[in-house]
Amino acid sequence: MAEKNLQNIDLSEYPHINRGLDGIVAFSTTKSFIDGQSGDLIYSGYHIDILAENATFEEVCFLLWNDRLPNKQELHDLNSSLRKQRGLPAPVLDYIKNTNKSAEPMAVLRSAVSMLADFQDDDADDTANAIALTAKMPTIIAAFNRARQGKDIVEPLADGSTAFNFLYMLNGEKPGEAAERTMDLCLVLHAEHGMNASTFTARTVCATESDMFSAITGAIGALKGPLHGGANTAVMNTLLTLKEQGEDADPVAFTKGKLERKEKLMGFGHRVYKTFDPRAFHLRKMSKALSEETGHEYLYNWSEAMVKTMKEEKNIDPNVDFFSATVYYSIGIQPDLYTCIFAMSRISGWTAHFFEQKANNRLIRPRALYVGEKNLEWTPIEER
Ligand code: ACO
């Protein structure tokens, strides 16, 4: 806000001004609950720790869309609907093959998802579109990653989980059980998170009575930013910068230097959590185990040194993006795909909120405080 222009304004007349809408409640939801003080997260009634231990990503999709767990038959039906929808329309595949190889994967994902709207089945309802988007997003990401490397695109399989199929399409070979479980758990942990910027975007688009593809296209654009989902790629880039420094790498000095220069350290801080992000606990455990297994202990150790320094210096904890970076790195995923994987999971939460918004809609239309001039005289163009 232009602070100098606020001088002549009686702010007591505007009790609702809140930059960043911090703490403002604009919706009710059954999709998730966050306690930022205790560090608890609940998806439609189930604590994230319970889901992390027991649920598959597909079960979480069903849960978020229906506010209850599926029975065996319902899960079977959802799995087969997802599998049937994995393929891409030929023009979307052509776009992926022909677009700029150095385009940002999140930009390609956003454009391809937007294109899908032109090819939806005429009789598809919102549920069918949510299933189609959830099924096709991994195919888009994997296809672009292979196309940009000059490799053949791998067709999706007609069986296997979302996690299994994604790793298969990405690498061209079937993943082992441990890699599939790691990916599946990452999808479970990223599925839903209240009124974050991308979900708010999706609900705002939905509230104009626009369509699901428009809402999700907007949400992907919002997630892409480094203050939101883009932070996981930024975290890995930070760690890789340290790696380039070889023996001189000093994560503590690096962290302190950033803070001294008043720069943000990616993967730390959160609008709601004022304690350790509960998702980060799970990712930290995975990061430690996988880094040891794959010979990347130094990355994990640097991460822990940064966590300790941030806590001591600023009392700020890591968020979901911090340890997810080393998890993805350890299973061989390229850093600029990390935010796409986030999107591939969060599609479940975005679409759940779309259903919820549509069922009880009101246009989202806040106000802005005008701080500009009001009575300027018109100056003819020759005199400006
Ligand atoms: N590094 C250094 N300082 C930080 C960080 C950080 N990552 N995060 C917050 N701070 C400091 C701010 O500088 C500010 O300090 P000050 O009071 O001394 O000026 C204070 O903490 C409050 O920070 P804000 O930016 O006002 O907090 P806000 O709620 O607006 O922002 C955000 C939250 C955007 C997540 C912020 O913490 C940040 O930029 N983090 C880094 C990016 C990131 O990791 N984003 C992913 C978030 S999780 C997700 O979206 C999936």
Residues whose N, C-alpha, C, O or C-beta is under 5 A from the ligand:
A	BS01	ACO	P226 L227 H228 G229 A231 E263 K264 L265 M266 G267 F268 G269 H270 R271 N319 D321
